[in-house]
């Protein structure tokens, strides 16, 4: 049990502010807001939507939601980034508990109630749970499967589950507003991975980040290969940037995809050199380089047989595509971010 950092307050009296940054997401935002409005939490609440400049009808949709529901308020996010939207919402919030909501997520009805109870019980600065990815099409189901298995996005508890307790980071998060103010809110120069970086500061200033599997949030994954690749590339790019900025705060699992990418590329290059050897009549021992990409392809096939079995042939077929898409896009991004090889990292937001 972590040390108590804050006095507790009866959950029935604690006000909760839901903060949700939104940009061009007309497909999902209504379901996200409706999941907030359906909460069984009995304390005072408000819903703050930080709206970035959108061109797909999102602005009209959230305006309609605000008109229909008095607890919903729309705030202008001229900068447009996720951390800027979060900070705008936090600064405008009236209540001491901040619930971060993603426009791609849907909260279960007991989410805020369980989160506030966990904040009070543990004394943590931030509590969060599992990103429960669920797809509707076979492709989305394959992405969701990859998200929730160790072969996809790694073994973080908020992806694959685990025991309740202190953690490095959690999905989304329910925060004490005072803790956010203590560390200076989100870093707006970090366009992706800002939650991990904020949780790092919370921990470094004596706070506790607490994971509990009792909190699960339904997440809708990207719907096409192109969107998934863009998201994973940006995520890897920023993870590489953060790994370079904060080398002491990174686990070895972050380096597995980039090592794999470098290994496969080198293996292919060496193997091609082996083909040249054979063409010139020399002993083609460099053909052994092809062993590395071959081993990786076998890994993907075996992972598909193990994890996608029982999910239908179309989902399994997409899993063969999704897994390398995640690994390669994330790994290439990480290498570029870690070595500072991108000219303008701020433009990569994963959207």
C-alpha angles and dihedrals in degrees: 000000000000122000115273109251100173138036113255125240126201106268092229089065101041114104117223127207117197111208120195126173112208133191126166095332105128090144096064111019098085093056090047093052093044090054088055093049090050094059117128092217111131101200125091113288142184132187116219117192113193101204119202120200103290133182103186101076096274093121092055092046096052090044088056091048091051091049092051098043121047092203092061119088127179119216125192116244104191093173090058100208126123097242091047090051092048092051092048089053095045093050091050094045119115099197135073096235120066119200113196113214129187119214088230092055136084120204122219113240094255096046100108094038094052092042095052091046089052092049090053095043096049104030088227124157093221133017128188143154144197129340097223101199114201127176132198103200122053089254093051090046090054090050091048090050091051091049093054099046130075092238091061115046098356132255104304111147093233088061103039103018131243145169122319115261148092115331140182091239141346137205113277099325143219108238141191103241091220090058091052090050090048092061097037101257122265121340103246092200089068109076097182129022090031090134092057091048093048091049088051089058092046090055094043091054093054101270130127128234108205129202121201126175087211087082116070127167123197109232126194111216127216114287104218138042091243093053092045092050091049092049094048094045091053092045091051092045092055093041088056090049091050092046089055094046096045107026095165093057100058129097123220092248090075090064097052098084095047091047089051092050093049091046094051093046092049090046092053092047092049091045091052088051086055090056088053089051090053092048090053092050095250125130103280097219091142088071084085086080089077087067091079098058089039091056090049092050089050089051090054092049093048092046089052092051091049102041106024096046110119095020095096132268095269093052090046091050091051090047088063087059100036097054096056089040090058095042098045097040093046093043095048090047091050093052092049092046095045092049094041091238098145119092097214114015092173091072092062106089100145095242 
